[in-house]
């Protein structure tokens, strides 16, 4: 039976090795670092942009994280032992250009080379988000980005409920919830954040309880207030994305204009009886709500859900798509809905897409943001005509 030292010598005879100096040069040429240490070792630091896969999980995870077998790889562990065995494994799996870093991360760090504090997921997070980690477009880096992100959901009702639940499940680290209503029994037909137990309680408190129970990683910030021109900027300014789950036109215009002033994108959803609409308003890069509807209708001109009714499952579909678009915005993956309006008809079970163009007459724009004056929810928000737009 071979000794460990004999097995190590055999492994090293089958692979190419480099030292930290050589590895640094290879990285500049497009090689990637595959860090095969255990999760708990990441607390000692990591090399930026490393791909983190413990040695024992290489066979099951490497194809998803590095699908291109011709991608040059530097295997690295703490000292150069496990990385040698990892290099052998990678060669056996068909990876064509692999070296092991002799001396490993310990020598890299001792020599004063650049490294970063670990943001590695802990073992519980590794298990919770393992289906995300298996997706090449997300992986550990993307999951950490979700955990570092901040999303505000305006309205803890039919749309805000599924959106917030799926954002919390996905690991969005901070979720703000804005609503001043209390839970009523008639809400429970569609507002799945709430339950019979929370009838009569503030919606934001009910939402916090539900979201925190679903995922303790999530910090839920409650804003038990009526959104208005005096507080909207202060509430939204520290978030990365706004999810609009409101059910009245005036507040949608307020959210739109505040979004344009701050540059924060809005993931918009709306529902009516059996139909839902979803789009993304990114004021820095595309059309906004006023490009579709320049001015709000007069009060009473359009019925709300209370007056017109709504199929209970409909906001679940629309709100879930809002959560999806929010995650895509955060991760910068896929093709988003900016400039596209998706209309869903629940009775026909059909989706239709419409292109949204920017209105050249719309003055509430990112370029004119300093001239935008927010007005009360009962009035429109408009540019101050006495001040010239920015050029």
N, C-alpha and C positions, 0 to 999 in steps of 0.2 A: 504494500500500500504506500502510495506517495505521501510525503510530508507536505505541509502547507508551503514551505519554502520551495520545494520542488515544483509544486503546482503553479506557484507564482512565477518561477523562472521559466516554466514551460509557456505560461500565458504571455510573458514579456517577449519570448522568442518568436511569438506569432504576430506581434503587432508593431506599429511604429510609435515612438515616444518623442515628446518634446519637453522643454522646461518652460517656466513662466515667461521668460524673455521671448522664446520662440512662439509660445502661445499668443502673446500680445501682438506679435507681428502677424500671425495667422488671422487673428480676429479682425485686424484692419483690412485683410484681404477677403473678408466675407465668411470666414469660418464661424460656427456657432459653438458656444460652450454648453455641453450637456453635464449638468451638475448631478452626480449620482449619489450624493450624500443623503442621509436620512433627514426627515423633516425637522427634527429637533436640533440638528446641526446648523440649520440656516440662521439661527439666532446669533451665530458667530460672525455672520455677514455673508454676502453673496457677491458675485461679479454681475454687474448690471447687464440686463438683457439675456441672462442665462436661462436655459430651459431646465426646469427642475423636475427630475424623475428619479426617485430612489432606485438603487441598483436592482432590488428585487422586483421592481415593477416595469423594468425596461421592456420585456417581451410583450406585456399586455398593453403598454401605453405608447411605445415609440412610434408606431405607424400613424397614430392619430396626431401626435405632436410634431413629428418630422416625416411627412409622407414621402418626400423626395429622397430616394436612396442615394442620389449623387450629391446631396448636400454635404459639404465637408464638416466634420464634427470633431471637436476636442472634448474627449471624456475627462471629467475632473472629479476627484473626491477630496478627502482631507489631506492625504499624503501620497497618493499615486498607486495604491494597492488595488482598491476596488475599481478604480477607473481602468486598470489594466484588464481585469476580468470583464468589465463592461465593454471594452473595446473588442475583445474576443467575441462576445455575444453579438455586438453590432455587426461585425464582419460575417458571422454565421447567418444573421438575418438579411444579409445582402447589401449592407451599407458599404459603399465602395471607397470612401476616403475618410478614415478614422485614425486619430492619434490619441494617446493617453498622455495627460500632463504629469510628468514625474515631479514629485514634491507637492503637488496638489494645491489646494486653497491655502493651506498653512504657509507654504513657502511663498506663494503669491503675495500673501498679506505681509509676511516678514520682510519681504523685499520692498515694501512701500508702494506696491502697485494699487491702482484704483479699485475700490470695492464699495459696496453700499450696505446700509443696514437692511436687514431682512424684512420683507413684508410678506413672508410666506404664510400660507394658511395653516392654522393649527390642525391637529388630527381630526377634531370634530368638524371643522369646516371642510376639510378634505373629503370627509364622508358625506356631509350634507350636500355639497355642490359637485359631487363626482361626475354627474351627467353633464354639467357645464364644462368641467375640466377635460372631458373627453372630446369636446368640440374644438377643432383646430382654431376656429375664429375667436374662441373665448379663452380656454386654457386658464392656467393659474393667474397669468397677468391680467386677463380680462376680468376674471372674477374679483381680483383685488381692485380693479377699477370700479366695478359695481359697488363693492363694499365702501369705497371712498367717495361715491357719488351722493348727490343730494337732490331729491325730487320733491316738489310740493304738489299735492293733489288738492285742487280747489273744488270742494263739494264732496261730502262723504255720503252720497246718495247712490242712485242706481248705477251711474258710470264710475264714480270714484271708488265704489266698493270692490268690484273685480279688478280694477286697475291697481289699487293699493295692495290688494291681497297678492296678486302675482308679482308686483314689484318687491314686496317683502319676501315672498318665497324665493325670488331670484337673488336676494342678498343685497338689494340696494340699501346702503348703509344708513342713510338718513332720509326719512319720509316725513314731510310736513303735511298736516291735514287741516284744512281751513273749512269751518262750518260753524254756524251759531244755532242751528236747530236742535231740537230734541228728537229722540227716536219715537215714532208713532207706530201703532200696530199696522197701519196701512202701508208703511214702508217695507215691511218684511217680505212682501210678495216679490221684491226685486233687489233690495238693498242688503246684500249678503254679509256685509261687515257687522250687522246688528242681529240681535236675537230677541226672543220673547223676554228673556231675562233683563235686557237693557231698555225695554220700553219705558219711556219717561225720563231717561238719562240723556245727557248731552251726547250728540253724535260723535264729537271728537274724542270723548272719553271712552265711548263704546268702541270706536275704531282703534284707539290705542290698546285697549285690552285685547282685542282680537288679533291685531298685527303682532304684538309682543308675544302672545301665546304661540303664534305660528312660527316666529323666528326671533329668538333672543338676540341675534346679531344686530337687529335693526333698532336704531334710535328713532322713536316716534316723537315728533314735536307737534303739539296741539296748538291751534290758533282758534280759540272759541270766540270768534268775532265776526262781525259783518264786514265783508270786504268793501272798502270805499276808497275814494281818491286820496284820503289822508293817510291810509295805512298800507295800500297795495304795494308801493315800491319797497317800503321797509320790510314787508313780509316776504316778497319774492326775491329780493336782491341777493340773498345768500344761497340760492338754489341753482342747480344746473339746468333743470328742465321743469316746465310747468305742465301739469296735466289738468286740462279744463273739463271738469265734470259738472259745470253749472247748468241750470235749466231756464235761464232767462236771458234775453238779448242784451239788456243794458249792462249786465255784469260781464258778458262776453266782450263787449266793446271796451270796457274798462280794462279787462285782462289783456286784450289785444294791444291797446295803446301803451299800457305799462310794459308789456313785452317788447314793443318797438323801442321804447325809451331805454331799456336796459340791455336789449339784445338777447334776452333769454328766450329760447324756442318754446312754443306752445304745441302740445299734442292735443288736438281738438277732437271732441266727439259730441254728437247730438243725436237725439232719438225722438221719434214721433209715431205713436201707435205701433206700426209694424215695420217702420223704416229707420235705419241708422246711417249716420254719415261720420266718416273719419278722415282727417288730414293732419298735416304738420305745418305749422306756421313758423318759419325760421326767418326772422326779420332781417338778418344780415345777408341772407343768401337767396331769398325767394319771396313769394307772395304771402300776404297776411289776410286776416279776416276781412279787413276793409277793401281788399281787392276783389272779394266776392260780393260783399254787402257793404257798400260805401256808408250807408246810414242805417240806424236801427229803425224798426217799424214803430209806429205810434203805440202807446200803451193800450193794450186790449185788442190790437189788430191781429195778433197771433195767439192761439190758445197754448197754454202750458200743459204739462202732462196730467196735472190734477184735473183739468177741464176736459182733455181729449182722451185720456187713458193711454196705457202703454202695456204691451205684452211683457210679462215679467222677465222672461229669459233674454229679451232683446238687449237691454243694457249690459248683460253679462257678455254677450258676443262683442259688442262695440267697445266696452271697457277693457276687455282682454286684448283686443287689437291695439288700443291705446297703450297698454302696458308693453306690448311687443315693440311698438314704434319708439317708445321711451328707451327701452333697453338697446335698440339699434342705434339710437342717437348717442347714448352714453359710450357704447363700444365702437361706434363709427364703423359699423358693418352693414352689409346689404344695401339695398336700394330703398330709401325712405320715401315717405309720402309727401314731402315738400313739393308743391306744384301739382299735386294730384289729389283729387277728392274721390274717395271710395264710398259708394252708396250701396247699402245692403237692404234687400227686401226679404223679410222673413217669410212672408206668405208664398212668394215665388221661389224662395231659396236661391236668390241670384245676387251677384255682385257686379256692379257697373263702375267704371272708372272714367273720370272727367278731368281734363287738363285745366289747371288754374294759371292764368296769365296775370302778370302785374299790371295794374291799372295806371296808365300814365297820368291820370288826373288825381290819383290818390296822393295826398300831401302828408299823411301820417306814415312816414317812412323812416328807416334807420338813418338815412342821410340828413333828415330834418329833425332828428330826435331831440335836439336842444330846444326846438320851438314847440314841442308837443305840450299842451296843457291838459292835465287830467281833470275831468269834471265829475260831478256826482252821478250815481248810477241811474238817476232819472233823466239825465241829459247826455248828449253826445260828447265825446272827447275830441277836441279839434286843435288844429294849428292856430296859434295866435297870428292873425293876419297883419298885425302891426310890425312883426319881426320878419326880416327876409330869411328864406331857407338857406341852410349851409350849402356851400359849393365845394 
